[in-house]
Amino acid sequence: MHLNVRDADLKVGATTCMFKFHLILLVTVGILSSASAQQARYDDVVRNLRNPDPKARMSSISLLRESKYLEAIEPLAPLVNDPLDEIQLAAIDAELSFYLVEDVGARRRYAFIVEVRNAGRAETAFSSGPLATWPRPLPASLAASLLKAVDDENPKVRVEAIYTFGAIGTQAAGEEHAEALLRALDHYDPAIRAAAARVIGRLKVKSAGEALIRAVNDSQDSVRFTAMRALGEIGEVRAVQALTKQVEFYRKGEGAWSALDGLARIGHASSVPLFAARLADRDAFVRRAAVEGLARAGASTEVTALETIATSDSSKMVRAAASFALQKLGKNYIARLVEPLDSSSMAPQIAGYFLELGQPAVAPLTSHLKDPDAAIRGNVALILGAIGTSAQVPALEPLLTDRSEDVRRAAERAMQRLKVRGA
């Protein structure tokens, strides 16, 4: 179980389907095709979202979900709080589908980066990382409905609602709804408390620092561990002392790793001796966190040790972390970072590093669009869609006719993401 939790929080992913507008919603039964008739048909479907007949409401949800018609996002929002659980779950699922690049669960591996976990649909989307969804705006009405559903009596509704909010939300939405997320962090259901900590971390809700520090002493391991990692994600410097004590308390296992991972994400200079001391730890997850901590703390004194780790550590993920660290510390390790992108198990970790490196990595990364390995070409394209600009479109265009179907899809998704981000 511990490994599953660690894998879930470390994976960053991308999915690969462009939204299509299906005419089934807009054309009445075979004969009406004018603009006014189309609009009336859509209006009728939306009106039925308010129909007292549950079957009519469910039918409208299905039609709107199938259409992928983005104007339906707001009209659907009230049904997230419908009196019937089945309708609530269908509405949440439909709302999530408007943001997903490709439906989660259709395939195990989507054009390289995403790997599906055995979890609920919303949690799977959340765990797949920020590239699993299009960066579309989150209407206030939908955000409010999802967070209201976090207090629903049905545990499945609660979980799907909070992870959907986390998957499609933005940092601004997280801060705007910080009060509701803090309430969720104190929910009677430990699954919701843990989920709230993960969402707070992903959306970088900095105002949650004190509440997360309190959650480090929660009665449940899952909440304590996610709170420690979330403190790192929001960069809560006030937590350095508390997290250091947690490393000393747990010494090994997921507790020690979670605390060290939190410290590694904060990257405070005072933690450098602790990071250096853990470079030879038996646990590869702990070694990885220690290496990343040195990178973010700017520990240039450890370059020699990191160079050795990048070449000789027994773990692929630790070697990749060392390449990331050396790149952060001013060395030229982009090519070494790209190498593991041919592995479906390593691609999420590497994608996360490039998302963190950001714009400065774009130019050296672009040259790898010509890599002879199809998996590397496709993953590089997806990453460039997330960190590049419209300036990368000419370099991506040749991949639209690549011999690999997956590479062609990845290039299409990357270019679409650049357009959505630009808009």
ZAMARGU-4260 file (C-alpha; in steps of 0.2 Angstrom, whole numbers, plus 5000, padded with zeros to 4 digits):
<rodrens>
0) 5000/5000/5000 | 5014/5012/5004 | 5022/5010/4987 | 5005/5014/4979 | 5003/5030/4989
5) 5021/5035/4984 | 5018/5031/4966 | 5002/5040/4965 | 5009/5056/4971 | 5025/5055/4961
10) 5017/5052/4944 | 5014/5066/4932 | 5005/5061/4916 | 4997/5066/4900 | 4983/5060/4890
15) 4979/5061/4872 | 4962/5064/4864 | 4956/5080/4856 | 4937/5084/4860 | 4925/5082/4845
20) 4908/5090/4844 | 4896/5076/4840 | 4881/5081/4830 | 4870/5069/4839 | 4866/5082/4851
25) 4863/5096/4839 | 4852/5088/4825 | 4835/5082/4829 | 4829/5065/4823 | 4835/5066/4805
30) 4826/5081/4798 | 4830/5097/4807 | 4847/5105/4803 | 4845/5124/4803 | 4854/5134/4816
35) 4838/5138/4825 | 4833/5120/4826 | 4850/5115/4832 | 4849/5128/4846 | 4832/5123/4851
40) 4838/5105/4852 | 4852/5110/4863 | 4841/5121/4874 | 4829/5107/4876 | 4843/5095/4882
45) 4848/5109/4895 | 4830/5112/4901 | 4829/5093/4904 | 4843/5095/4917 | 4829/5103/4928
50) 4816/5089/4924 | 4808/5081/4939 | 4810/5065/4930 | 4827/5057/4935 | 4827/5047/4918
55) 4826/5064/4909 | 4840/5072/4919 | 4851/5057/4917 | 4847/5056/4898 | 4852/5075/4896
60) 4868/5072/4906 | 4873/5057/4894 | 4869/5068/4879 | 4879/5082/4885 | 4894/5071/4890
65) 4894/5063/4873 | 4894/5079/4864 | 4909/5087/4873 | 4900/5103/4871 | 4910/5115/4882
70) 4895/5127/4884 | 4887/5113/4894 | 4899/5114/4909 | 4890/5128/4918 | 4872/5121/4916
75) 4877/5104/4922 | 4885/5111/4938 | 4869/5110/4949 | 4867/5092/4946 | 4883/5089/4955
80) 4872/5091/4970 | 4857/5082/4964 | 4846/5072/4977 | 4850/5056/4968 | 4868/5048/4970
85) 4867/5041/4953 | 4864/5058/4945 | 4877/5066/4955 | 4890/5054/4950 | 4885/5055/4932
90) 4886/5074/4933 | 4903/5074/4941 | 4909/5061/4928 | 4902/5072/4914 | 4910/5088/4920
95) 4927/5079/4922 | 4926/5073/4904 | 4925/5090/4897 | 4942/5093/4904 | 4951/5077/4901
100) 4962/5076/4886 | 4956/5058/4884 | 4944/5048/4894 | 4953/5039/4908 | 4951/5020/4908
105) 4949/5017/4890 | 4967/5012/4888 | 4981/5007/4900 | 4994/5019/4891 | 4989/5034/4882
110) 5002/5040/4869 | 5016/5038/4882 | 5015/5047/4898 | 4999/5041/4907 | 4997/5025/4916
115) 4980/5021/4924 | 4979/5016/4942 | 4966/5005/4950 | 4957/5019/4958 | 4941/5029/4955
120) 4940/5039/4938 | 4943/5056/4946 | 4957/5050/4957 | 4965/5042/4942 | 4964/5058/4933
125) 4971/5068/4947 | 4985/5055/4950 | 4989/5056/4931 | 4995/5074/4933 | 4992/5091/4926
130) 4994/5085/4908 | 4979/5074/4909 | 4968/5088/4908 | 4966/5103/4896 | 4970/5120/4905
135) 4952/5126/4903 | 4944/5139/4915 | 4935/5132/4930 | 4918/5141/4932 | 4914/5147/4950
140) 4897/5138/4950 | 4906/5121/4946 | 4919/5124/4959 | 4906/5128/4972 | 4896/5113/4967
145) 4910/5101/4968 | 4916/5107/4985 | 4898/5106/4992 | 4898/5088/4986 | 4913/5085/4997
150) 4901/5084/5012 | 4889/5072/5003 | 4883/5057/5013 | 4889/5045/4999 | 4907/5042/5001
155) 4910/5039/4983 | 4902/5056/4978 | 4913/5064/4991 | 4929/5056/4984 | 4925/5059/4965
160) 4920/5077/4969 | 4936/5082/4978 | 4948/5074/4966 | 4938/5081/4951 | 4941/5098/4959
165) 4959/5094/4961 | 4961/5088/4943 | 4953/5102/4934 | 4956/5116/4947 | 4969/5130/4946
170) 4980/5138/4959 | 4969/5153/4958 | 4953/5142/4961 | 4962/5134/4976 | 4966/5150/4985
175) 4948/5156/4981 | 4941/5141/4989 | 4954/5139/5002 | 4941/5139/5016 | 4931/5124/5009
180) 4947/5115/5006 | 4953/5118/5024 | 4936/5111/5030 | 4939/5096/5020 | 4956/5094/5028
185) 4946/5092/5045 | 4933/5080/5038 | 4927/5065/5048 | 4931/5054/5033 | 4950/5051/5033
190) 4950/5048/5014 | 4943/5065/5012 | 4956/5073/5023 | 4970/5064/5014 | 4962/5069/4997
195) 4961/5087/5003 | 4979/5087/5007 | 4984/5081/4990 | 4973/5094/4982 | 4980/5108/4992
200) 4997/5103/4988 | 4993/5101/4969 | 4985/5118/4968 | 4998/5126/4980 | 4986/5133/4992
205) 4999/5143/5002 | 4986/5149/5015 | 4984/5131/5021 | 5001/5130/5029 | 4996/5130/5047
210) 4982/5118/5044 | 4994/5106/5035 | 5006/5107/5050 | 4992/5102/5062 | 4988/5088/5050
215) 5005/5081/5052 | 4999/5074/5069 | 4983/5067/5062 | 4977/5050/5069 | 4979/5042/5051
220) 4995/5038/5042 | 4988/5042/5025 | 4983/5060/5031 | 5000/5063/5040 | 5010/5057/5025
225) 5000/5067/5012 | 5000/5082/5023 | 5019/5081/5024 | 5021/5080/5006 | 5009/5094/5003
230) 5019/5106/5015 | 5033/5104/5002 | 5022/5107/4987 | 5016/5124/4994 | 5034/5128/5000
235) 5029/5131/5018 | 5046/5136/5025 | 5038/5136/5043 | 5037/5117/5042 | 5055/5114/5040
240) 5058/5110/5058 | 5043/5100/5060 | 5047/5089/5045 | 5065/5087/5050 | 5058/5080/5067
245) 5047/5068/5057 | 5062/5061/5047 | 5071/5058/5064 | 5055/5050/5071 | 5051/5038/5057
250) 5069/5035/5051 | 5063/5024/5037 | 5048/5019/5027 | 5035/5030/5020 | 5034/5041/5035
255) 5053/5046/5033 | 5051/5047/5014 | 5036/5058/5015 | 5044/5070/5027 | 5060/5071/5017
260) 5050/5073/5001 | 5042/5088/5009 | 5058/5095/5014 | 5065/5092/4997 | 5051/5102/4989
265) 5054/5116/5001 | 5073/5115/4997 | 5079/5126/5012 | 5097/5128/5014 | 5097/5122/5032
270) 5091/5104/5026 | 5107/5101/5015 | 5116/5091/5028 | 5101/5080/5030 | 5099/5078/5012
275) 5118/5074/5010 | 5117/5061/5024 | 5103/5052/5015 | 5111/5050/4998 | 5116/5032/5003
280) 5100/5027/5011 | 5094/5009/5007 | 5077/5016/5002 | 5077/5022/4984 | 5063/5034/4987
285) 5072/5042/5001 | 5088/5043/4990 | 5078/5051/4976 | 5070/5064/4988 | 5087/5068/4995
290) 5094/5071/4978 | 5080/5082/4973 | 5082/5092/4989 | 5100/5096/4985 | 5094/5102/4968
295) 5081/5114/4975 | 5092/5120/4989 | 5106/5124/4976 | 5119/5113/4985 | 5133/5116/4972
300) 5145/5108/4984 | 5137/5091/4981 | 5140/5091/4962 | 5153/5078/4963 | 5142/5066/4973
305) 5128/5069/4961 | 5138/5065/4946 | 5143/5049/4954 | 5124/5045/4958 | 5119/5050/4940
310) 5130/5036/4933 | 5131/5022/4946 | 5115/5022/4957 | 5106/5005/4957 | 5089/5014/4954
315) 5084/5022/4938 | 5073/5034/4946 | 5087/5040/4957 | 5099/5042/4943 | 5086/5052/4934
320) 5084/5063/4949 | 5103/5066/4949 | 5102/5071/4931 | 5088/5083/4936 | 5098/5090/4950
325) 5114/5093/4940 | 5103/5102/4927 | 5096/5113/4941 | 5113/5116/4947 | 5119/5123/4930
330) 5126/5108/4922 | 5120/5102/4904 | 5110/5086/4908 | 5095/5088/4896 | 5101/5074/4885
335) 5103/5062/4900 | 5086/5067/4907 | 5078/5063/4890 | 5085/5046/4889 | 5072/5038/4901
340) 5058/5045/4891 | 5058/5028/4882 | 5051/5020/4897 | 5033/5021/4902 | 5037/5018/4920
345) 5050/5033/4920 | 5041/5045/4909 | 5030/5052/4922 | 5044/5056/4933 | 5054/5064/4919
350) 5039/5074/4913 | 5038/5081/4931 | 5056/5087/4931 | 5054/5096/4914 | 5038/5105/4920
355) 5048/5111/4935 | 5063/5116/4924 | 5051/5126/4913 | 5055/5138/4899 | 5074/5137/4900
360) 5073/5118/4895 | 5063/5121/4880 | 5077/5125/4867 | 5088/5110/4871 | 5073/5099/4873
365) 5066/5103/4856 | 5081/5095/4847 | 5075/5078/4854 | 5059/5079/4843 | 5070/5070/4830
370) 5076/5056/4842 | 5075/5039/4833 | 5065/5032/4847 | 5046/5035/4844 | 5042/5035/4863
375) 5055/5049/4866 | 5048/5059/4851 | 5031/5057/4858 | 5035/5061/4876 | 5046/5076/4871
380) 5031/5083/4860 | 5019/5081/4875 | 5031/5090/4887 | 5034/5104/4875 | 5015/5107/4873
385) 5015/5110/4892 | 5031/5121/4894 | 5033/5128/4876 | 5025/5142/4867 | 5018/5145/4849
390) 5036/5146/4844 | 5038/5127/4845 | 5024/5124/4833 | 5035/5123/4817 | 5046/5110/4826
395) 5031/5100/4831 | 5022/5100/4814 | 5033/5087/4805 | 5028/5075/4819 | 5010/5076/4812
400) 5016/5064/4798 | 5027/5054/4809 | 5027/5035/4805 | 5021/5031/4822 | 5003/5034/4826
405) 5006/5037/4844 | 5019/5051/4839 | 5006/5059/4827 | 4993/5059/4841 | 5006/5066/4854
410) 5010/5080/4842 | 4992/5084/4839 | 4989/5085/4858 | 5004/5096/4861 | 4999/5108/4847
415) 4981/5109/4854 | 4988/5112/4872 | 4999/5126/4866 | 4983/5134/4858 | 4973/5132/4874
420) 4986/5139/4884 | 4988/5154/4872 | 4970/5157/4873
</rodrens>
